[in-house]
Amino acid sequence: MIHVHKPKIEEDKEICRVSYEIEEKGRLKKLFFEFDKKWIWGMIDRGDHLLVMLFLYAMKVKEDLKFDMPITERLYYQVNTYLIDGLHQENKNYKKIKIYAERTSEDYQKEKEHKKVIGTGMSCGTDSLCTFYTHNYLNNCEDYKINILAYFNLGAFHYGDGKKNENQEGKCVYEEHKKMVQKFADEVKLPLFILNSNFAELFPMDHDMVDAMRNCGAVLMFQKMFDVYYYSSSYPLNDFYLNPEKGSGYYEIYTLPNISTNSLTFYSSNSTYNKLRKITAISKFAPSYKYLNVCTVKSTNCGQCSKCARTLMMLDAVGKVNKYAEVFDIEKYKKRKAMLMGYALASYKETHFKELVPILKKKRKLPFTSYFYYIIFCLTKPIERIMRKLPPEKRRMLVKFSEKYHIRVPF
């Protein structure tokens, strides 16, 4: 059983630290969340956030959950009835766990002078920039425009074994990346709500499998503050697939209504957009030319990982790649363009490439030599599949090797 004890709250002049002792299989884990003291008014006294952040991990390790603080009745019902049961039915390796906690149906009362708080996570990646642009520039519903940005350290810059992703100087990529997001928030004149935690180190899982639960779970910790939260979709609706091993982005449209409460509503933002449509949208948003950052290998765009390569080809496909010279090495891309497009051809069945390849062909963007690389990559696909299944430690070694010799790896 995973037993979550009541939190301990500590404050200094600027930072609030909320700590939890969590017992798992006889081991004591000490979890913390840190944030600016000015946001403490929005924090709840329930375990809603940890229920959402922990239930998939608990299912995987086959341990029930027990909370020493109450859980909102509606949330308990939805998570237990739809998410836990639904994911278990799709994959029996994930246990249908039990949740032990006192439950309450009492709603949180917003302050009388409470202004509606509409938030979204901001990483300056394609998805989050598109959410911001479409809601604040294309959306004509004033009550649904974003008025606060969020940036959480919950696993995006960690490997699946909980180890931090560090750059060549040994600095955590999260810390470097945070500075860039703060500059963007300052430019668009919105507050940035930053939450730091050791959650990913204590409960390691591949971030793609749990990103929706972790990030939205953290927002539930502040139900007194947030009214609406846009979670930037990773995949379009027609890629929906309910399976805990597939990745939470494939079924977030199912998850988000089932973790909403009477106090806070989650939306899967731009779930009708595929990646190419998002790229087309943000290419009209001038701040993206200096802030677009899609790389999780480095704090700046490396230009050679799968996300960087795919983004560059999509920008090229819509005729906007030269506008992003401030955030990508465009000359380096042009030298490697034939090889990258050969990889796209060989990967045309994968989600984001199946929308990219047809437009590259239609606009005659494919160099003749890309077909030569296409043959090579088709032959090496079995090796790539093996590489993707490597444990995090071996993957880290490959990433460092690729950086040293400028070789592309498939992650």
C-alpha positions in Angstrom: 0.0 0.0 0.0 1.0 3.6 -0.7 0.1 5.7 2.4 0.1 9.5 2.1 0.3 11.3 5.4 -0.9 14.8 6.1 1.3 17.6 4.8 3.7 19.9 6.6 3.7 23.5 5.4 6.8 25.7 5.9 7.2 29.3 4.8 10.1 31.8 4.6 10.1 35.3 3.2 9.5 34.2 -0.4 9.0 30.4 -0.7 6.3 28.1 0.6 7.3 24.4 0.9 4.6 21.7 1.3 6.0 18.3 2.4 4.5 14.9 2.5 5.7 11.7 4.1 4.6 8.8 1.9 5.1 5.2 2.8 5.5 2.6 0.1 6.4 -1.0 0.7 8.1 -0.2 4.0 10.1 2.7 2.6 9.5 6.3 3.6 9.6 8.8 0.8 9.7 12.6 1.4 7.8 14.5 -1.2 7.9 18.3 -1.5 6.3 21.0 -3.6 7.8 24.5 -3.6 6.2 27.7 -5.0 6.2 31.5 -4.4 4.5 32.4 -1.1 2.1 34.7 -2.9 0.2 31.8 -4.3 -0.5 30.1 -1.0 -4.0 31.5 -0.8 -5.1 29.2 -3.6 -3.9 26.0 -2.0 -6.5 23.4 -0.8 -6.4 21.2 2.3 -7.3 17.9 0.5 -5.5 15.1 -1.3 -7.1 15.6 -4.7 -3.8 16.5 -6.4 -1.9 13.5 -5.1 -4.8 11.1 -6.0 -4.5 12.2 -9.6 -0.7 12.3 -9.7 -0.3 8.9 -8.0 -3.1 6.6 -9.2 -1.4 5.4 -12.4 1.9 4.8 -10.7 0.0 2.9 -8.0 -1.7 0.8 -10.6 1.6 0.0 -12.2 3.3 -1.1 -9.0 0.1 -2.9 -7.9 -0.4 -1.0 -4.6 -3.6 0.5 -3.2 -3.7 4.2 -2.1 -4.5 5.5 1.4 -4.8 9.2 2.3 -4.8 10.8 5.7 -6.6 13.9 4.2 -10.0 14.0 2.6 -10.7 13.6 -1.1 -13.4 15.4 -3.1 -16.3 13.0 -3.6 -16.8 13.8 -7.3 -13.1 13.3 -8.0 -13.0 10.1 -6.1 -16.0 8.8 -8.1 -14.6 9.8 -11.5 -11.1 8.5 -10.9 -12.3 5.2 -9.4 -15.2 4.5 -11.8 -13.8 5.7 -15.1 -10.1 6.1 -15.0 -8.9 3.2 -12.8 -11.5 0.8 -14.1 -11.1 1.9 -17.8 -7.3 1.6 -17.8 -7.4 -1.7 -16.0 -9.8 -3.1 -18.6 -7.5 -2.1 -21.4 -4.4 -3.4 -19.7 -4.7 -6.0 -17.0 -1.1 -5.6 -16.0 -2.3 -2.4 -14.3 -4.0 -3.3 -11.1 -7.6 -2.1 -10.3 -6.4 -0.5 -7.1 -8.5 0.6 -4.1 -8.5 4.1 -2.6 -8.9 4.6 1.1 -9.8 8.1 2.2 -12.4 10.2 3.8 -14.5 11.9 1.2 -16.3 15.3 1.1 -18.8 16.8 -1.2 -18.2 20.4 0.1 -17.3 22.8 -2.7 -14.5 25.3 -2.3 -15.9 28.9 -2.0 -14.0 31.4 -4.1 -13.3 34.8 -2.5 -15.9 37.5 -3.2 -13.5 39.6 -5.2 -12.1 36.6 -7.0 -11.4 37.3 -10.6 -11.8 34.2 -12.9 -8.3 32.6 -13.3 -7.7 30.9 -16.6 -4.4 29.1 -16.8 -2.3 27.0 -19.1 1.1 25.3 -18.9 3.8 27.1 -20.8 7.0 25.3 -22.0 7.3 27.4 -25.2 6.9 24.2 -27.2 4.6 23.9 -30.2 1.6 22.7 -28.2 1.7 25.3 -25.4 2.5 28.3 -27.8 -0.5 27.2 -30.0 -2.8 27.1 -26.9 -1.7 30.6 -25.9 -2.0 32.0 -29.4 -5.4 30.5 -30.3 -7.0 31.5 -27.0 -5.6 35.0 -26.6 -5.4 36.1 -30.2 -8.0 34.1 -32.1 -10.6 33.4 -29.4 -13.3 36.0 -29.1 -14.7 34.8 -25.7 -13.2 37.2 -23.1 -14.1 34.9 -20.2 -11.9 32.2 -21.6 -8.7 34.1 -22.4 -5.6 33.0 -20.5 -4.5 35.3 -17.7 -1.9 33.2 -16.0 0.9 30.8 -17.2 2.2 27.8 -15.3 5.6 26.1 -15.3 6.0 22.8 -13.4 9.0 20.7 -12.7 7.3 17.3 -12.6 9.2 15.1 -15.0 9.6 16.7 -18.5 13.3 17.1 -17.8 13.8 13.7 -16.1 14.4 10.3 -17.5 12.1 7.3 -16.9 14.2 6.2 -13.9 13.8 9.6 -12.2 17.3 10.9 -13.0 17.5 14.6 -13.9 18.4 15.6 -17.5 21.6 17.7 -17.2 23.5 19.7 -19.8 27.2 19.4 -20.5 28.0 21.8 -17.6 26.1 19.6 -15.2 23.2 22.0 -14.8 19.7 20.7 -14.7 18.0 21.5 -18.1 14.8 22.5 -16.1 16.6 25.5 -14.4 18.0 26.8 -17.7 14.7 26.3 -19.6 12.7 28.1 -16.8 14.6 31.3 -17.4 13.5 31.4 -21.1 9.9 30.7 -20.1 10.0 33.6 -17.6 11.2 35.9 -20.4 8.3 34.9 -22.5 5.8 35.5 -19.7 7.3 38.9 -19.1 7.0 39.8 -22.8 3.3 38.8 -22.9 2.8 40.6 -19.6 1.3 37.6 -17.7 2.2 36.1 -14.3 4.1 32.9 -14.3 3.2 30.3 -11.6 6.2 28.1 -11.0 6.0 24.8 -9.1 9.1 22.9 -8.2 9.0 19.3 -6.9 10.9 16.1 -6.5 7.9 14.0 -7.5 9.5 12.6 -10.7 12.5 11.4 -8.7 10.4 9.6 -6.1 7.8 8.0 -8.4 9.7 7.4 -11.6 7.8 6.6 -14.9 8.3 7.7 -18.5 7.0 11.2 -18.5 4.9 10.6 -21.7 2.9 8.0 -19.8 1.9 10.3 -17.0 2.3 13.9 -18.1 -1.4 14.8 -18.1 -2.0 13.3 -14.7 1.1 14.9 -13.1 0.6 18.4 -14.5 -3.1 18.6 -14.1 -2.8 17.0 -10.7 -0.5 19.8 -9.6 -3.2 22.3 -10.7 -5.7 20.6 -8.5 -3.6 21.5 -5.5 -4.7 25.1 -6.2 -8.4 24.7 -6.8 -9.1 27.9 -4.8 -7.2 29.8 -7.4 -7.7 28.2 -10.8 -11.2 28.1 -12.4 -10.2 26.8 -15.9 -7.0 25.2 -17.0 -6.1 24.4 -20.6 -3.9 21.3 -21.0 -2.2 21.5 -24.4 -3.1 18.4 -26.3 -0.3 16.2 -27.6 -2.2 14.3 -30.2 -5.3 15.0 -32.4 -8.6 13.3 -31.6 -8.4 10.8 -34.3 -5.3 9.3 -32.6 -7.3 8.5 -29.4 -6.1 5.2 -27.8 -6.9 4.2 -24.2 -3.9 2.2 -22.9 -1.7 3.2 -19.9 1.4 1.9 -21.8 0.7 4.1 -24.9 1.1 7.5 -23.3 -1.4 9.8 -21.5 -1.5 12.2 -24.4 -3.4 9.6 -26.5 -6.3 9.6 -24.1 -6.2 12.9 -22.3 -9.5 13.9 -23.9 -11.0 11.1 -21.7 -8.9 11.8 -18.6 -9.5 15.6 -18.3 -13.3 15.6 -17.8 -12.8 12.8 -15.2 -10.4 14.9 -13.1 -12.4 18.1 -13.3 -14.2 19.2 -10.1 -17.0 21.6 -9.3 -14.2 24.2 -8.6 -12.0 23.6 -11.6 -12.6 22.6 -15.2 -9.9 21.1 -17.5 -10.0 21.3 -21.3 -7.8 19.5 -23.8 -6.7 22.5 -25.7 -6.6 22.3 -29.5 -7.4 18.6 -29.6 -8.8 19.1 -33.1 -5.4 20.3 -34.3 -2.7 18.0 -35.6 0.9 19.1 -35.2 1.2 20.6 -38.7 -1.9 22.8 -38.1 -0.3 23.9 -34.8 2.9 24.8 -36.5 1.0 26.8 -39.1 -0.8 28.7 -36.4 2.2 29.6 -34.3 4.2 30.6 -37.4 1.9 33.7 -37.5 2.7 34.5 -33.9 5.9 36.7 -33.9 7.1 35.9 -30.3 7.4 32.3 -31.3 10.3 33.3 -33.6 12.5 33.8 -30.6 10.9 31.6 -28.0 9.9 28.3 -29.7 11.7 25.6 -27.8 10.8 21.9 -28.4 13.9 20.2 -27.2 14.0 18.1 -24.0 17.6 17.0 -24.5 19.1 20.5 -24.0 17.8 23.8 -22.7 18.1 25.2 -26.2 17.1 23.5 -29.4 19.8 20.9 -30.3 18.5 20.6 -33.9 19.1 16.9 -34.1 16.8 15.1 -31.7 13.5 13.7 -33.0 11.4 16.7 -31.8 13.8 19.3 -33.1 14.1 17.5 -36.5 10.4 17.1 -36.9 9.7 20.7 -36.0 12.2 22.0 -38.4 10.8 19.9 -41.3 7.3 21.1 -40.5 8.4 24.7 -40.4 10.1 24.1 -43.8 6.9 22.5 -45.1 4.9 25.6 -44.3 7.6 27.9 -45.7 8.5 29.6 -42.4 11.7 27.9 -41.3 13.9 30.9 -42.0 11.9 33.0 -39.5 13.3 30.7 -36.7 17.0 31.4 -37.2 17.1 32.8 -33.6 16.2 29.5 -32.0 17.5 27.0 -34.6 20.7 26.6 -36.5 19.0 26.9 -40.0 22.2 26.5 -42.0 23.0 23.2 -40.1 19.5 22.0 -40.8 19.8 22.7 -44.5 23.0 20.7 -44.7 21.2 17.7 -43.0 17.8 18.3 -44.6 18.0 15.4 -47.1 18.9 12.9 -44.3 16.1 14.2 -42.0 13.5 14.0 -44.7 14.7 10.5 -45.5 14.0 9.6 -41.9 10.5 11.2 -42.2 9.8 9.1 -45.3 10.8 5.9 -43.4 8.6 6.9 -40.4 5.5 7.9 -42.4 3.2 5.6 -40.4 4.0 7.4 -37.1 1.6 10.0 -35.9 3.3 13.3 -36.7 5.1 12.1 -39.8 2.0 10.8 -41.5 0.7 14.4 -41.7 4.1 15.8 -42.6 5.2 13.5 -45.5 2.2 14.2 -47.8 2.7 18.0 -47.6 6.5 17.6 -48.2 5.6 15.6 -51.4 2.9 18.0 -52.5 5.1 21.1 -52.1 8.1 19.2 -53.7 10.3 19.8 -50.6 11.9 16.4 -50.8 15.5 16.4 -52.1 16.3 13.5 -54.5 18.9 12.2 -52.1 16.3 11.9 -49.3 15.1 8.7 -51.0 18.6 7.2 -50.6 18.5 8.0 -46.9 14.9 6.6 -46.8 16.3 3.1 -47.9 19.0 3.3 -45.2 16.5 4.2 -42.4 14.1 1.5 -43.5 16.9 -1.0 -43.1 17.9 0.4 -39.7 14.3 0.6 -38.3 14.7 -2.7 -36.3 17.8 -1.2 -34.6 15.8 1.9 -33.8 13.0 -0.1 -32.2 15.6 -1.8 -29.9 17.1 1.6 -29.0 13.7 2.9 -28.0 13.3 0.0 -25.5 16.7 0.6 -23.9 16.7 1.4 -20.1 17.1 5.2 -19.3 20.8 4.8 -18.3 21.7 3.4 -21.7 19.6 6.0 -23.5 21.5 8.7 -21.6 24.7 7.3 -22.9 23.4 7.3 -26.5 22.3 10.9 -26.2 25.7 12.0 -25.0 27.3 10.0 -27.8 25.0 11.6 -30.4 25.8 15.1 -29.1 29.5 14.5 -29.3 29.5 13.1 -32.8 26.4 15.0 -34.2 24.5 11.8 -34.8 20.7 11.7 -34.7 19.1 9.3 -32.2 15.3 8.5 -32.3 14.5 10.2 -28.9 
